[in-house]
Each structure stands twice: as C-alpha cells, then as structure tokens.
Amino acid sequence: MRRLIEKAEKEHFLEKSEIASLLCDQESTVELLSAADRVRALFVGDAVHLRGLIEFSNYCRNDCCYCGIRRDNAQAQRYRLSVEEVIGHAAVAKKMGYQTVVMQSGEDVWFNIDKMTRIIRAIKEMDLAVTLSIGEKSYEEYKAYRDAGADRYLLRIETTDKDLYHRLDPGMRWDNRLRCLQDLKRLGYEVGSGSMVGLPGQTTESIAEDILFFKELNIDMAGIGPFIPHAQTPLAQAKGGSLDLSLKTMALTRLLLPDINIPATTAMETLDPNGRIIALQSGANVVMPNVTMRDYRKKYELYPGKSGVNDTADDSRTCVEEKIVSIGRKIGTGKGFRGEYLKEK
C-alpha cells in the first residue's frame, strides 16, 4: 500500500485495481490522507477558499431515491426565493467578504433562462464569481448562463455505475448527465462534479471508477461526501456511508487531480463535528459556509441532521474561520480559480 501511495503522490495516476485496494485497506488510511495533504499544499497552497452558499429553492422536478427534497416527498416544506431575494442574499455575501457565491437549488423549472440570467448579471455586477448548482439543463440554457457571466457549474455524477444510477434516479438517464458535463466543458465553465460514497449497492470498484471518471473528464472541482439516509425517502432504512471511506475517496481524488478545488463538505461534518477539519487536513481546500437565511436553510434538507442549519450567516463564517486558523491554514483572498496558486508561485 505504501508503494501505491508513493506512486499516486509522484505520478498522479493509479489503475482501477490499485485505487480499489487503497479504498479497502484500513492500515494505510493515515498515510493516504497525509499524502493527499502534502499534494494539496504543493499544488493549491495553504489558503482555504470560502464560498458563500445560497440555497434558493427546494422545489425539484426529480425524484431521486436518496434526496430529502425529492419531488414526491410530501412532507418537505417547500420554499422559493424571489429573484430580488436571491440577489439580496448575494449582496449580503459580498458585504461579508466572500469572493464567490454558490447558487444551489433543486431542479426548479420556475427559474427559467430570463430569471436566472437576471440573477447572474446582477451578481456579476458585484464583482463576485458565480458558481451554479442547479442540475441538468439544455445546452442553450447553459450557454445563456455562461454568456450572462456564470463562472463555474457543479453537477455531481453521484455514481458512474449506470445500473445503480438508474435505480436510484428514476426517470433520469446517466448518459444525459454525462452530456451535461461535456456541454459545460465545451462552454468554458470551470466544471465541478463529484460522488456520493456509501450508496446501497455501491462497490469499491465503482468508487474507483468514479475517481478515474473525474480524471478522464479533467474536472476542475470535486465534491465528495457520504450518503446519509433521509426518513422521507425509499432509502430511509439503508445503511449510511462512512466518513472514513469518504475521506479516502476524496484523498485519492486529490492525488490523481492535484491542482483542482475540493470542498470539505457539510455532509462530512454532519457525521463528525470535526469532519470539515479532518477533510481540510486530507486534501480539501474549499469550504462553503451557508449564507441562506435560517428559516430557509432548515427546509433545504437533502439529508437529516445537516450541520449548521440553526446558525446565522455570521455564525457560519465565524465558525469556519476559527477552524481554519486552528489548523494553521489561512483564508483565501482571491476567487480561487483552478491553477491560480501555481501561476502565482
């Protein structure tokens, strides 16, 4: 295992079987996470980039079996911010010092091209980078958002196992997910993807394929987190994913894609109060504090027990900053585009 970790750290490549071996091995975990942290320091530096998260609608046309805001969850308390409210949230983020906002929602068709481009243009006038995480769209929609100024787009593949994908995402097609990611690359977005670790029926070989998929697509961001069962979904009784396996998946992604941005996800902190700190010491370099008003963020329940739902926007930022400083890291001052650190060195 030590030889494989050294290979990954130096060559930034592993075979599928080698990745799977490291995912399964328990004795090499500390060494693997440490290697990812070294590569993180070398390729993206010690700065942690903070991105203000705005969860602006929990309406969704999809019915994914693992998601708390799935279409058929009649118990979900639905909400949708107005165009003006979304822009107002971004103004708050700007005042708090964020350089990037992450606009996240379910696949809410109410937010058409006109509404979204109005929002994007208004936010770009604040000199903020804009990341969108709003699901599958047509090429024309992605182009309109890009022309309006959107910089990044996050669309997690969730799993590269097509059979598993189709079982857990009824009515959706894996090939269309791939088409979306390819369209985004073609349009010049910084493209983020990612996976859910510990899904029922998922194998370590499948997770290894996820990581190789990220490398083949040459994604710019990778969001990786554990599966956490939600009571109002078909997977309510399923076993959840582990922090350990999620961290190893994230670490291997860092080793194979050394200069990308990787967030320390909220789901990791939901499993462990120190989850984000551990992630930042295992290859992550981004945190996305929530700037959504408390009354809304409680309702954006992708999974139960979500960390920080009762915090204010100020609380979220202060808490994150304290954690970052406590491990000897610093707050990033730029917009944190891929490759910025290496260009400045």
N, C-alpha and C positions, 0 to 999 in steps of 0.2 A: 504494500500500500504506500509506503514511503517513496518508492521509486515512481509510482504513478503520480503522486502529488508533486514530486520534483519535475516530472515530465510536463504536467499541466502548468506549473508555475513558469517554466522556462519556454516551452513550446506553444502554450495556449491551445493545445489540441489533445483530445483523448478519443479512443474508439468507444463505441456504444457499450461494449462489454466491460471496458475499463471504468467508465462512468458508473455503470450499474454496480460494479464491485465496490467502489468507494461509497456509494449510497448505502450499501448493505453492511459495510464494515463498521463496527462500533468502536473499535480500539483506535482508529485513526482520526476520529472526529476532531479532536483538539488540534491536531497537526493540520488537517484540511482547512479548518476555519482560520488558523493562523496564517497559512499560505495565502488565502484569499485576502486577508487583511494587509499583508505585505504588498500584494499586487495592487490592491486598492490605493495604498499610499504612493506607490510608484507611478501609477498611471492617472489617477484623478486627485491625488493630494489629500491633505487633512481637512479641507473645507467640507462642511456639510451644507448642502443647498436646501433652503427652506422654501416650500411652495405652498401657497395658501389654497386650501381645498374648499370649493364651493359646490355643495350638493344641492342642485337647484330644482330637481323634480324626482319623485319616486314613482311616477307613473311608468309602466313598462308594457310594451306590446308582447313581450316574450314570456315564456312560462318555464324557465329553467328550473330543474328539479332541486337545485341546491340553494336557490336565491330567495331571500325573505321578501323582496319586492316583486316577485313573480306575478304575472297577470292574474292568476287565479287565487291569489291569497286574499280572500275577502276580509280578513282581519287587519290587513295593512291600512294604516291611516294615511291616506294619500294627500299629497300637497304638491303645489307647483308655484314657483316664484314667478312674478311678472317680469317682463323684460327690464323694467325700471329697477325692480328689486335685485335682480341679478347684477346689474351694473352698479347698484349701490353697495352690494357685498364686495365687488371688486375694488371700489373706491376705499372701503374700509381696509382691505388687504394692502392697498397701496400706502395708505396712511400708516399702517403698522410696519412698513418697511419691506414687504415682500417684493421680489423682482419678477415672480411668476405666479399666475393663478392657474389652478387645475379645475376645469369646468366639468363636473361629473353629474350624470343623471341616468335614469333608466332610459330605454328607447321610447321616448315620449314624442309622438308624432305632432303634438301641438306646437312644438318648437320647430317650425318649418325653416326653409332657407332664409326668408326675409327676417324672421325674428332672430335667428342665430347670427346672421351677418351683421345685423344692427348691434347686437351684444358684442361681437368680436371687435368691430370697428371702434366702438366706444371704449372698450378696454385697451385697445392698442393706442388710443389717444392718451392714455395714462402712462405710456412707456412701460407697459408690462408685457412679458412673454405670456402667450396663451397656449395652454395645453387643453385639448378636448378629450373627453372620455364619455362618448355618447352613443357608442355602438355602431352597428352596421348601417351604412348609407350607400347611396349610389355614387359612382364616380363624379357625376355632376355636382352632387351635394358636397363631397369632399373638396372638389375644385373651388366651389363657391366659398367655402370656409377658408381655404388656403388663400384665395385671392383677397379675402377680407382681412387677412393678416394672421391667421392661426399659425402657430409655430410647430406645435407638437400634437401628436394624436396617440392616445393609449387605447389599444384594443387587444385584450388578453386572448390568446388562443385557448386557454384553460387546459386543454389536453390535445396532444397530437394523435391520440388513439381515436380513430374515426368512429369505430363502433361505440366506444364509451361516450364520445361527444354526442352522437345521435341519440343515445339512450337518455342522457342527462339534459339535453337541449332539444326537446320535441318541437318539430316544426322548423328547425334551423338546419342549415347544411354546412358541414365543415369546409367544403370547397368554396362556399361563398365567403366564409370567414377569411380564408386564405386570399381570395380575390380582393377583399377589402384591404388587407395588409399590403398586398402588392400595389394596389392603386395608390395608397398613401405614400409608399416609397417613390412611386413614379412621379407623384406631385411635389416631392421635395420636402415633405414633413420630416421632422425627427420622429421616428416611429417607435412606439413602445408596445411591447406585448408582455406575455407572462403566463403563469400557470397556477393552478390550484393543486396543492400537494396533499395526498391522502384521500382522494376521491374513492368511493366504493368501487371496487373492481380495477383500480389502477395498479399497475405493476411498476417495479423499479426500472424495468426495461423501458416502459412507457415514459417514465420521467426522464430517463437518459435520452430518449428520442426528442422530448421537449427541448432539452438543453441544446442538442445538436440542431434542432429546428431554429432556435434563436440564433445560433452561429451561422447557419446557412443563409438565413434571411438578413443577417447582419443588422439586427435591431439596434436601436440607439438607447433604449431603456428596457428594463426587465422588472416587472412587478410580480413577486413570488410570495405566496402566503399559504397557510394551512387551510384545509377545508374544515369549516365549523358548522355542524348541523343546526338547522333552524326548525323550530317546532311546527311552523305552519308550511312545511314543505313535504314532499314524498320521502325525503331522506331524513326525516326527523329522528328516526331510531338508529341511523347509521353511526358507525364509529368515526370520530373526527380524526383529522390529520394531526401529526405531531410537530412540535416546534423543532425538534432535532432534525427530522428529515427535511423540513422546510429550509432550515439554515444550511444544511449540506447542499441542497439543490441550488440555493442562492450562491453559496460559496463556489460551487463548480461553474456556475454561470459566470461569475466574476473571473475565474481562472481562464475560461475559454474566450471571454469577451472582455479583455482587461480594461478598456477605456470607456465603457458605457456607464450610464447612470443607473443605479439600483437603489430603490427606496427601501428603508426599513419600514415594513408595512404595519398598519394598525392591527391587523389580524394576529401578528406575532405578539404584540403587546397584550392582546386580549387573552392569549394563552399563558403569558408570563408577564408580570408587571415590569420586568427588566427586558422584555423581548426586543424592544427597539434598540436599547443599548447593546445587547448581545449582537443584534444584526449589524449595527454600525461597527462593531469590532470583528465582523466576519465577512466584510466585503461591501457593505452598503455605504452609500454616500449622500443619500437624499432622505428628507423627512417632509411629510405633507401635513402640517398642522391644520386643523379644521377651522375655517372662519365662518362657517354657516351658523346662523342664529340657533340657539339651543332648542327652541320649540320645533324647529325643522329637523335638526340633526338627529334627534331622538327617533324620528319617523323614518329616517333613511337606514333601515335595519336590514342590511344584507345578511347579517348573521347576528345571533343574540350575544348580549354581554359586551358589545363593542366598546372598546376603551375610549374614554374621554367624552362620552355623549352628554354629560352633565356640566362640562367645562364651558366657560365663555371663550371667545376667540383670544382674548388676552391671556387667559389661563393656559390655553393650549400652547400658545407660543412660549410663554414664560417657562412652562414645564419642560418643553423640548429643549430650549436654550440651556437650561440648567443641566440637563442630562448630557448634552453635547460637551459642555465645558467640563463636566465632571470626569470625562474620559480623555481629556487633553486635546480635544478637537476644537475647531473654530467654526464660526458661522460664515458661510459663503457670502460674498458681496456682489457677485455678478449674477447673470441669468442662468449660468450653469449649462451651457450647451455642450454637447459631446465634443471632446478634443480641445476645449479651451485651456485646460491646465497644461497639456503638453505643448501647446503653442506658446504659452507664456514662460515655460521653463527655459 
